[in-house]
Amino acid sequence: MIEIACSQYVATNPSNLLSTLLDHDNLSRFFRAQISTHRTATQHLTGGVGCVREVRHFPFRFFELIEKADLDGIRYRILGQVPLRDHRGEITFQPHGLGTYIAYRISGTAPWWLPSGILRSAISREIQRALKNLAAYYAQR
């Protein structure tokens, strides 16, 4: 089982973070992956619950389902078994002063053919980079 936890302070409120992180077609400005909306949400919240996004991050192509999206954070899971089986992703927002602490947690099981340590390290670096990019984006505004 792989467990990853990253956090970052971002100089904006949870509402702005929610809108930014649910704008799936523009998430590539933070992540080194191509991300696009595959199926729109079933709720009134754009990109929210029920939305499926396609993620292409070499060598993987997979789909993520948004299960929860509100001012407390976002919960999603990978549809399928690659790159993680039994995947769960959770991003929580904790308001602090004029900004928000983001806690990003991922859990799942690596495929048998991919060493867990390598996958954990790669995912952790990608999430940390994305959170720093998100913080820099709001620091410039």
C-alpha positions in Angstrom: 0.0 0.0 0.0 1.3 3.4 -0.9 0.4 6.4 1.3 1.4 9.9 0.3 0.7 13.1 2.2 1.7 16.6 1.1 0.7 20.1 2.3 1.0 23.7 1.2 -0.1 27.1 2.3 -1.8 29.0 -0.5 -2.7 32.7 -0.3 -6.3 32.5 -1.2 -9.6 31.2 0.2 -11.2 27.7 -0.1 -13.8 29.0 -2.6 -11.1 30.1 -5.1 -9.1 26.9 -4.6 -12.2 24.8 -5.2 -12.9 26.6 -8.5 -9.3 26.4 -9.6 -8.9 22.7 -8.9 -12.3 21.8 -10.5 -11.3 23.6 -13.7 -9.9 20.3 -15.0 -9.1 21.5 -18.5 -6.7 24.1 -17.0 -5.0 21.9 -14.3 -2.0 21.3 -16.6 -0.7 24.8 -15.6 0.1 23.2 -12.2 0.7 19.5 -13.0 3.0 18.0 -15.5 0.2 16.0 -17.0 -2.4 16.6 -19.7 -5.8 16.7 -17.9 -9.2 17.2 -19.6 -12.8 16.7 -18.8 -14.1 13.4 -20.0 -17.6 13.6 -18.7 -19.2 16.6 -17.1 -20.5 16.7 -13.5 -24.1 15.8 -12.7 -24.4 18.6 -10.1 -24.6 22.3 -10.5 -20.9 22.7 -9.5 -18.8 22.8 -12.7 -16.3 20.0 -12.6 -17.8 18.7 -9.3 -19.3 15.4 -8.2 -19.8 13.0 -11.0 -17.3 14.6 -13.3 -14.7 12.3 -14.9 -11.4 13.7 -15.9 -8.9 12.1 -18.2 -5.2 12.2 -17.0 -2.3 11.6 -19.4 1.0 11.4 -17.6 3.6 9.3 -19.5 3.4 6.4 -19.6 0.0 6.3 -18.1 -3.5 7.3 -19.2 -6.3 7.0 -16.7 -9.6 8.5 -15.6 -10.5 10.0 -12.2 -14.0 10.3 -10.8 -14.8 13.3 -8.5 -16.8 11.9 -5.6 -17.0 15.0 -3.3 -16.3 18.7 -4.0 -17.2 21.4 -1.5 -15.5 24.2 0.5 -13.9 21.5 2.8 -12.1 19.9 -0.2 -12.2 17.4 -3.0 -12.3 13.6 -2.9 -11.7 11.5 -6.1 -10.6 8.0 -7.2 -9.0 6.4 -10.2 -11.4 4.4 -12.3 -9.4 1.2 -13.0 -6.2 -0.3 -11.7 -3.4 1.8 -13.1 -1.3 3.6 -12.0 -2.8 2.7 -8.5 -5.3 0.0 -7.6 -7.9 0.9 -4.9 -6.8 4.5 -5.3 -8.2 7.3 -3.1 -7.3 10.9 -3.4 -8.3 13.6 -0.9 -7.6 17.3 -0.9 -8.7 19.2 2.2 -8.8 23.0 2.7 -8.1 24.5 6.1 -8.6 28.3 6.2 -5.7 30.1 7.9 -5.5 33.9 8.1 -5.8 35.3 4.6 -5.1 32.0 3.0 -5.6 28.2 3.2 -3.6 25.2 4.1 -4.1 22.4 1.6 -3.5 18.8 2.7 -3.3 16.4 -0.2 -3.5 12.7 0.6 -3.3 9.7 -1.8 -3.5 6.0 -1.1 -3.5 2.9 -3.3 -1.6 -0.2 -4.3 1.0 -0.2 -7.0 0.8 -2.7 -9.8 2.9 -5.9 -9.3 5.3 -4.9 -12.1 6.1 -1.4 -10.6 8.1 -1.0 -7.4 6.0 0.8 -4.8 8.9 3.0 -3.7 9.5 4.3 -7.2 5.9 5.0 -7.7 5.5 6.7 -4.3 8.5 8.9 -4.9 7.3 9.9 -8.4 3.7 10.7 -7.3 4.9 12.6 -4.2 7.3 14.8 -6.3 4.5 15.5 -8.8 2.0 16.5 -6.1 4.6 18.7 -4.2 5.5 20.4 -7.5 1.8 21.0 -8.3 1.1 22.5 -4.9 4.1 24.8 -5.1 2.9 25.9 -8.6 -0.6 26.5 -7.2 0.9 28.6 -4.3 3.0 30.6 -6.8 -0.1 31.2 -9.0 -2.0 32.8 -6.1 1.1 34.6 -4.8 1.3 36.6 -8.1 -2.4 37.7 -8.0 
